[in-house]
Each structure stands twice: as C-alpha cells, then as structure tokens.
Amino acid sequence: MPRGCLPLLLELMIGHNRELKQMDAFQFMSKLDLTLLLGRKARNVTELLTGLREVPAMCVYFHTHRTLQQHQAISPEPPNDFAYWVTTVLNNDDLGERLASIDALQFNGIEDIRQLLVSILEEHKRSAERESVCPRGKEFHFMTSQTFVFPTRYTARTLSEFRDALEKVTVNALSYHLFYVRMRPELESRSFSTWIRNSGHPGLANAIQDLDPYSHTLEGFRKAMIRLMENHGNN
C-alpha cells in the first residue's frame, strides 16, 4: 500500500467509527402542540360517523391520544374524546363503552384506529331504533393539532445515561417518545423500547412496552420506567 494512503485510511476508519457511535446514540426529542378547530361539529352519531370518515388523520390522533398526554391529570380520563362525548352528552352508555374499549396504543397507524371507530359506529347505526341528538351547545367539535418537534440537549449511548436523561427530560419529551412515535412507523427508532431492545436489553424493552398507559400519568410512566431499569440493573 502506498505510504500516503495509510493516514487517509486511518482517518476514514476513525470517521466511520464516529458515525456508528452517533447512530447508536439515543436523541431525546420533545414537542409542542398547537390545538386547532376544524370548524366541523357533530350533533348525533350519524354526523360523528361522517366526520370521522372525512377528517384528517391528525384529528383522529388528537381525539384518541389527547387524554393520554394530559400529564397533570390525577387519574386517567376516558381513553378517547369520542367515547366521552357519546357517553356524557348522548347518554349512550353501551356505545360509549364500545368506543372506550379501543386501546389506541395497540395500533401501528392512525388509519387503523379510524377504521375501527367507523366500524363500531356503523354497526351501532344498523341496530339502533332511534337516534339521539345532543342539546344545543353540546355538539362534538372536531379538532386537530399542529405538532412542532425539536431535539433536547439530552442524548444517551448507554442504559445508565438513558436512565439519567429520563429523570430530567420534560413530560412533553415523554409524550413524544411514548405516544407520538407509535403512530408514525417511520419514527420507530425513536421509541424508548425500540432503542433499548436494539441496545441488547429485549426483556427490559418488553416490560416497558407492556406498561398500561391508562393506569399512569406521564410522571407515573417516568417513575415506572425508572423502576424497571433499576430492577433490570440489579439482575
């Protein structure tokens, strides 16, 4: 090999190693949401069904994930806005219960959630003898949010660094990594469990993935994850 090529080869190898280390690092992201009214509302199940078929996907995301992200709640609220409105405004407990039974975090895409919501409402309409109309001023208002995503100053290359950062990031960062990325398949590498699994800890990743989102606030999620990581480190 020519003598002048050796330093260049070493430099390329060092640069490649730096890139690998950078790829392995977990970048904690955060987000801010701007809530927007779509100017559309529903007075009954028929109008709710029509709206669900036609609104943008992020509207469905907003109404099925908003309560999960309200980290200041002392106890979990109904799992989605559709179930809450049908139950408390239309006084339809049976339909509300069916809508509330949807576990949004078990889906890998917003359209899958939309289709299940639509199918439940369609089945209800086929069997319903009459249709209730909400009182004036109690209409369901379709809303959405514009999400702004940005990196935080926290990164991690080891499980220990990950745990330390997890204690410091804001709840908006937790919301992004726990909920938002699950609905965006292209962002899978940014989920906590995916990075932990790829770092060689599949058991811990599965335990984190199995945490029940309806039994925790975001702060509760943080504490539960830290406990799992501490127990994992002691094994």
ABEGO torsion letter per residue (X at the ends): XBAAAAAAAAAAAAAAAAAAAAAABBBBBBBBBBBBBAGBBBABAAAAAAAAAABBAAAAAAAAAAAAABAABABBBBABAAAAAAAAAAGBAAAAAAAAABBAAABABAAAAAAAAAAAAAAAAAABABBBBBBBGABBBBBBBBBBBBBBABBBABAAAAAAAAAABBAAAAAAAAAAAAABAAAAAABAAAAAAAAGBAAAAAAAAABBAAABBAAAAAAAAAAAAAAAAAX
